[in-house]
Amino acid sequence: MPFLKLQDRDRQLIATIVLIHGLGSSSSYYAPIIPRLVEAGYSCLALDSHGSALTKLTGEGGDLKTIIDDIGAAISAHDIPPSRAVIVGHSMGGIVAPEAALRYKFAGTILLGPVFPNEALTKNLEERIAKVQKNGMDALVDTIPKVGTAPSSTPLQRAFIRTLLLAQTPEGYIANCKAICNASIPDYASIKTPLLLVNGAEDVVCPLQNSQKIYDAWGSADKHLQILERTGHWYCIEAPEQIGDAVVKFVDGLKVE
């Protein structure tokens, strides 16, 4: 399970930020914001989720439990108390992070364009599965970077996304598509720790109306919804400065026991 861990300071004083990427991505997705988090004094633990990039698929996959188990194993291996850590989840990671928050009791949760399980999304992913089964990841690399970003995104940003997609194996990508299709809606109401939910105003993959459902259902009164203008679905690539600042502001405001 490859991971990136930076700026290991006194864990009794400085919180760790656990970074979970989305479908067709990797820990490198968070590379544009990690320097900002480290500069603010936080340790970072970024994982390649099961079946993604450098973490190869074992077994058939098709559910999110393995990813959630791996998060627990990683924080345990590095002696990171969840009560001193915040979990960040983007897209597919936005389903994983709430489930991990329920299980491990993190100090706070940050969701970036989180997936909200629904029939339309399942249909879209089933179509992607068919394309990848037929033509491999090449079937997606020229479309997702365009439709998943705001019109203001740059060629370099879209090339970054294309590279993330090409780092996937077809088998791993398909397994993670199935995991999203099989996922249940997390029990948001039972999560009593603070939430920051960030949504791009031009995110057509995980639109604001679905994020609003998550925000409204979240069980803590300490919750914040931030809308980023001129931003599509690939937040840390399209708006790294804004995301970095938002994460730091949220984590700085938490009371770590």
DRENDO-1510 file (C-alpha; in Angstrom, 1 decimal, always signed):
<recs>
REC; n; res; u; v; w
REC; 1; MET; +0.0; +0.0; +0.0 .
REC; 2; PRO; +2.2; +2.9; -1.2 .
REC; 3; PHE; +1.8; +6.2; +0.7 .
REC; 4; LEU; +3.4; +9.6; +1.0 .
REC; 5; LYS; +4.1; +10.9; +4.5 .
REC; 6; LEU; +5.6; +14.3; +5.0 .
REC; 7; GLN; +6.7; +16.6; +7.9 .
REC; 8; ASP; +6.6; +14.2; +10.8 .
REC; 9; ARG; +6.7; +16.6; +13.8 .
REC; 10; ASP; +5.6; +16.2; +17.4 .
REC; 11; ARG; +2.3; +14.3; +17.1 .
REC; 12; GLN; +1.3; +15.3; +20.5 .
REC; 13; LEU; +1.1; +18.9; +19.3 .
REC; 14; ILE; +0.4; +18.9; +15.6 .
REC; 15; ALA; -2.5; +17.1; +13.9 .
REC; 16; THR; -2.0; +14.7; +11.0 .
REC; 17; ILE; -4.1; +15.1; +7.9 .
REC; 18; VAL; -5.1; +11.8; +6.2 .
REC; 19; LEU; -5.7; +12.3; +2.4 .
REC; 20; ILE; -7.9; +9.9; +0.5 .
REC; 21; HIS; -8.2; +10.4; -3.3 .
REC; 22; GLY; -11.0; +9.7; -5.7 .
REC; 23; LEU; -11.7; +7.3; -8.6 .
REC; 24; GLY; -9.0; +7.2; -11.3 .
REC; 25; SER; -6.6; +9.1; -9.1 .
REC; 26; SER; -3.7; +8.6; -6.6 .
REC; 27; SER; -2.0; +10.1; -3.7 .
REC; 28; SER; -0.3; +12.5; -6.2 .
REC; 29; TYR; -3.6; +14.3; -6.6 .
REC; 30; TYR; -2.9; +16.0; -3.2 .
REC; 31; ALA; +0.7; +17.0; -4.2 .
REC; 32; PRO; -0.3; +20.6; -5.1 .
REC; 33; ILE; -1.7; +21.2; -1.6 .
REC; 34; ILE; +0.7; +19.2; +0.6 .
REC; 35; PRO; +3.4; +22.0; +0.8 .
REC; 36; ARG; +0.8; +24.4; +2.2 .
REC; 37; LEU; -0.3; +21.9; +4.8 .
REC; 38; VAL; +3.2; +21.2; +5.8 .
REC; 39; GLU; +4.0; +24.9; +6.0 .
REC; 40; ALA; +1.2; +25.3; +8.4 .
REC; 41; GLY; +2.7; +22.6; +10.6 .
REC; 42; TYR; +0.7; +19.5; +9.8 .
REC; 43; SER; +1.9; +16.0; +9.0 .
REC; 44; CYS; +0.3; +14.4; +5.9 .
REC; 45; LEU; -0.5; +10.8; +5.2 .
REC; 46; ALA; -1.6; +10.3; +1.6 .
REC; 47; LEU; -2.5; +6.8; +0.4 .
REC; 48; ASP; -3.0; +5.1; -3.0 .
REC; 49; SER; -6.3; +3.4; -2.3 .
REC; 50; HIS; -6.8; -0.3; -3.0 .
REC; 51; GLY; -6.8; -0.9; -6.8 .
REC; 52; SER; -5.5; +2.6; -7.6 .
REC; 53; ALA; -2.2; +3.5; -9.1 .
REC; 54; LEU; +0.7; +1.9; -7.2 .
REC; 55; THR; -1.6; -0.2; -4.9 .
REC; 56; LYS; -2.6; -3.1; -7.1 .
REC; 57; LEU; -5.9; -4.8; -7.0 .
REC; 58; THR; -6.0; -8.0; -4.9 .
REC; 59; GLY; -9.0; -10.3; -5.2 .
REC; 60; GLU; -12.1; -9.1; -7.0 .
REC; 61; GLY; -12.5; -5.8; -5.2 .
REC; 62; GLY; -15.9; -4.2; -5.7 .
REC; 63; ASP; -16.4; -2.7; -2.2 .
REC; 64; LEU; -14.9; +0.1; -0.2 .
REC; 65; LYS; -14.3; -1.9; +3.0 .
REC; 66; THR; -10.7; -2.7; +2.0 .
REC; 67; ILE; -9.9; +1.0; +1.6 .
REC; 68; ILE; -11.4; +1.7; +5.0 .
REC; 69; ASP; -9.4; -1.2; +6.5 .
REC; 70; ASP; -6.2; +0.1; +5.0 .
REC; 71; ILE; -6.8; +3.6; +6.5 .
REC; 72; GLY; -7.0; +2.0; +9.9 .
REC; 73; ALA; -3.8; -0.1; +9.3 .
REC; 74; ALA; -1.9; +3.0; +8.1 .
REC; 75; ILE; -2.7; +5.2; +11.0 .
REC; 76; SER; -2.0; +2.3; +13.4 .
REC; 77; ALA; +1.3; +1.6; +11.8 .
REC; 78; HIS; +2.4; +5.2; +12.2 .
REC; 79; ASP; +1.0; +5.6; +15.7 .
REC; 80; ILE; -1.4; +8.3; +14.6 .
REC; 81; PRO; -4.3; +8.7; +17.1 .
REC; 82; PRO; -7.5; +9.4; +15.1 .
REC; 83; SER; -8.4; +12.0; +17.8 .
REC; 84; ARG; -5.4; +14.0; +16.6 .
REC; 85; ALA; -6.1; +13.5; +12.9 .
REC; 86; VAL; -8.4; +14.9; +10.2 .
REC; 87; ILE; -9.5; +12.9; +7.2 .
REC; 88; VAL; -9.9; +14.4; +3.8 .
REC; 89; GLY; -11.8; +12.6; +1.0 .
REC; 90; HIS; -12.2; +13.7; -2.6 .
REC; 91; SER; -14.9; +12.2; -4.9 .
REC; 92; MET; -15.0; +8.5; -4.2 .
REC; 93; GLY; -12.9; +9.3; -1.1 .
REC; 94; GLY; -15.9; +11.4; -0.1 .
REC; 95; ILE; -17.8; +8.1; +0.6 .
REC; 96; VAL; -14.8; +6.5; +2.2 .
REC; 97; ALA; -14.0; +9.4; +4.6 .
REC; 98; PRO; -17.4; +9.5; +6.4 .
REC; 99; GLU; -17.3; +5.7; +6.8 .
REC; 100; ALA; -13.8; +6.0; +8.2 .
REC; 101; ALA; -14.9; +8.8; +10.5 .
REC; 102; LEU; -17.7; +6.6; +11.9 .
REC; 103; ARG; -15.3; +3.8; +12.5 .
REC; 104; TYR; -12.1; +5.5; +13.7 .
REC; 105; LYS; -13.5; +8.8; +15.2 .
REC; 106; PHE; -11.3; +11.3; +13.5 .
REC; 107; ALA; -11.2; +14.8; +15.0 .
REC; 108; GLY; -12.8; +16.2; +11.8 .
REC; 109; THR; -13.7; +15.5; +8.2 .
REC; 110; ILE; -13.2; +17.4; +5.0 .
REC; 111; LEU; -15.1; +16.4; +1.9 .
REC; 112; LEU; -14.1; +17.7; -1.6 .
REC; 113; GLY; -16.8; +17.2; -4.1 .
REC; 114; PRO; -18.0; +14.0; -2.4 .
REC; 115; VAL; -19.8; +11.2; -4.2 .
REC; 116; PHE; -23.4; +10.8; -3.1 .
REC; 117; PRO; -24.6; +7.3; -4.1 .
REC; 118; ASN; -27.5; +7.6; -6.6 .
REC; 119; GLU; -29.0; +5.8; -9.6 .
REC; 120; ALA; -27.8; +8.3; -12.2 .
REC; 121; LEU; -24.2; +8.0; -11.0 .
REC; 122; THR; -24.5; +4.2; -11.0 .
REC; 123; LYS; -25.7; +4.3; -14.6 .
REC; 124; ASN; -22.8; +6.5; -15.6 .
REC; 125; LEU; -20.3; +4.3; -13.9 .
REC; 126; GLU; -21.7; +1.2; -15.6 .
REC; 127; GLU; -21.2; +2.9; -18.9 .
REC; 128; ARG; -17.6; +3.7; -18.0 .
REC; 129; ILE; -17.0; +0.0; -17.0 .
REC; 130; ALA; -18.2; -1.1; -20.4 .
REC; 131; LYS; -15.9; +1.3; -22.2 .
REC; 132; VAL; -12.8; +0.3; -20.1 .
REC; 133; GLN; -13.6; -3.4; -20.6 .
REC; 134; LYS; -13.5; -2.8; -24.3 .
REC; 135; ASN; -10.7; -0.3; -24.8 .
REC; 136; GLY; -8.8; +0.0; -21.5 .
REC; 137; MET; -8.1; +3.3; -19.8 .
REC; 138; ASP; -7.5; +5.0; -23.2 .
REC; 139; ALA; -11.3; +5.1; -23.5 .
REC; 140; LEU; -11.5; +7.7; -20.8 .
REC; 141; VAL; -8.3; +9.8; -20.8 .
REC; 142; ASP; -9.4; +12.2; -23.5 .
REC; 143; THR; -12.9; +12.9; -22.1 .
REC; 144; ILE; -12.7; +13.0; -18.3 .
REC; 145; PRO; -10.1; +15.7; -18.1 .
REC; 146; LYS; -12.3; +18.0; -20.2 .
REC; 147; VAL; -15.8; +17.2; -18.8 .
REC; 148; GLY; -14.6; +17.0; -15.2 .
REC; 149; THR; -13.0; +20.4; -15.1 .
REC; 150; ALA; -14.2; +24.0; -15.4 .
REC; 151; PRO; -13.9; +25.7; -18.8 .
REC; 152; SER; -11.2; +27.9; -17.2 .
REC; 153; SER; -8.9; +24.9; -16.5 .
REC; 154; THR; -5.6; +24.9; -18.2 .
REC; 155; PRO; -4.0; +22.4; -20.6 .
REC; 156; LEU; -1.4; +21.6; -17.9 .
REC; 157; GLN; -4.2; +20.8; -15.3 .
REC; 158; ARG; -6.0; +18.6; -17.8 .
REC; 159; ALA; -2.7; +16.8; -18.6 .
REC; 160; PHE; -2.2; +16.1; -14.9 .
REC; 161; ILE; -5.6; +14.5; -14.7 .
REC; 162; ARG; -4.9; +12.5; -17.8 .
REC; 163; THR; -1.6; +11.2; -16.3 .
REC; 164; LEU; -3.5; +10.1; -13.1 .
REC; 165; LEU; -6.0; +8.1; -15.2 .
REC; 166; LEU; -3.2; +6.5; -17.2 .
REC; 167; ALA; -1.6; +5.3; -14.0 .
REC; 168; GLN; -4.6; +3.0; -13.3 .
REC; 169; THR; -5.0; -0.6; -14.4 .
REC; 170; PRO; -8.3; -1.4; -16.1 .
REC; 171; GLU; -9.0; -4.0; -13.5 .
REC; 172; GLY; -8.4; -1.7; -10.6 .
REC; 173; TYR; -10.5; +1.1; -12.1 .
REC; 174; ILE; -13.4; -1.2; -12.9 .
REC; 175; ALA; -13.3; -2.6; -9.3 .
REC; 176; ASN; -13.5; +0.9; -7.9 .
REC; 177; CYS; -16.3; +1.8; -10.2 .
REC; 178; LYS; -18.2; -1.3; -8.9 .
REC; 179; ALA; -17.3; -0.3; -5.3 .
REC; 180; ILE; -19.1; +3.1; -5.8 .
REC; 181; CYS; -22.0; +1.4; -7.5 .
REC; 182; ASN; -22.3; -1.0; -4.5 .
REC; 183; ALA; -21.9; +1.6; -1.8 .
REC; 184; SER; -24.7; +2.6; +0.5 .
REC; 185; ILE; -25.3; +6.1; +1.7 .
REC; 186; PRO; -23.2; +6.6; +4.8 .
REC; 187; ASP; -24.9; +7.3; +8.1 .
REC; 188; TYR; -24.0; +11.0; +8.1 .
REC; 189; ALA; -26.4; +11.8; +11.0 .
REC; 190; SER; -24.3; +9.6; +13.3 .
REC; 191; ILE; -21.1; +11.6; +12.7 .
REC; 192; LYS; -20.8; +14.1; +15.5 .
REC; 193; THR; -17.4; +15.7; +14.6 .
REC; 194; PRO; -16.9; +18.9; +12.6 .
REC; 195; LEU; -17.2; +19.0; +8.8 .
REC; 196; LEU; -15.9; +21.1; +6.0 .
REC; 197; LEU; -17.6; +20.4; +2.7 .
REC; 198; VAL; -16.1; +22.1; -0.4 .
REC; 199; ASN; -17.9; +22.0; -3.7 .
REC; 200; GLY; -17.0; +23.5; -7.1 .
REC; 201; ALA; -19.6; +25.8; -8.6 .
REC; 202; GLU; -18.9; +24.0; -12.0 .
REC; 203; ASP; -18.6; +20.5; -10.6 .
REC; 204; VAL; -20.9; +18.4; -12.9 .
REC; 205; VAL; -19.6; +15.1; -11.5 .
REC; 206; CYS; -20.6; +15.6; -7.9 .
REC; 207; PRO; -22.9; +18.6; -8.1 .
REC; 208; LEU; -23.8; +21.0; -5.3 .
REC; 209; GLN; -27.4; +19.7; -4.9 .
REC; 210; ASN; -26.0; +16.3; -3.8 .
REC; 211; SER; -23.4; +17.8; -1.5 .
REC; 212; GLN; -26.2; +19.8; +0.1 .
REC; 213; LYS; -27.9; +16.5; +1.0 .
REC; 214; ILE; -24.7; +15.4; +2.8 .
REC; 215; TYR; -24.3; +18.7; +4.5 .
REC; 216; ASP; -27.9; +18.8; +5.7 .
REC; 217; ALA; -27.7; +15.2; +7.1 .
REC; 218; TRP; -24.3; +15.6; +8.9 .
REC; 219; GLY; -24.8; +15.0; +12.6 .
REC; 220; SER; -22.6; +17.8; +13.9 .
REC; 221; ALA; -23.8; +21.4; +14.3 .
REC; 222; ASP; -20.1; +22.5; +13.6 .
REC; 223; LYS; -20.2; +22.2; +9.8 .
REC; 224; HIS; -19.2; +24.5; +7.0 .
REC; 225; LEU; -20.1; +24.5; +3.3 .
REC; 226; GLN; -17.7; +26.4; +0.9 .
REC; 227; ILE; -18.4; +27.0; -2.8 .
REC; 228; LEU; -15.5; +27.5; -5.2 .
REC; 229; GLU; -16.2; +29.6; -8.3 .
REC; 230; ARG; -14.7; +28.6; -11.6 .
REC; 231; THR; -13.9; +25.1; -10.3 .
REC; 232; GLY; -15.0; +21.8; -11.6 .
REC; 233; HIS; -14.5; +18.3; -10.0 .
REC; 234; TRP; -10.7; +18.2; -9.7 .
REC; 235; TYR; -10.3; +20.6; -6.8 .
REC; 236; CYS; -6.6; +20.2; -5.7 .
REC; 237; ILE; -5.5; +20.5; -9.4 .
REC; 238; GLU; -7.8; +23.3; -10.4 .
REC; 239; ALA; -7.8; +25.4; -7.2 .
REC; 240; PRO; -4.8; +24.3; -5.1 .
REC; 241; GLU; -4.3; +27.6; -3.3 .
REC; 242; GLN; -7.9; +27.9; -2.3 .
REC; 243; ILE; -8.1; +24.2; -1.2 .
REC; 244; GLY; -4.9; +24.4; +0.8 .
REC; 245; ASP; -6.0; +27.6; +2.6 .
REC; 246; ALA; -9.5; +26.1; +3.3 .
REC; 247; VAL; -8.0; +23.0; +4.8 .
REC; 248; VAL; -5.6; +24.9; +7.0 .
REC; 249; LYS; -8.2; +27.3; +8.2 .
REC; 250; PHE; -10.6; +24.4; +9.1 .
REC; 251; VAL; -7.9; +22.3; +10.9 .
REC; 252; ASP; -6.5; +25.3; +12.7 .
REC; 253; GLY; -9.9; +25.9; +14.2 .
REC; 254; LEU; -10.3; +22.4; +15.6 .
REC; 255; LYS; -9.9; +21.6; +19.2 .
REC; 256; VAL; -7.5; +18.6; +19.4 .
REC; 257; GLU; -7.7; +16.7; +22.7 .
</recs>
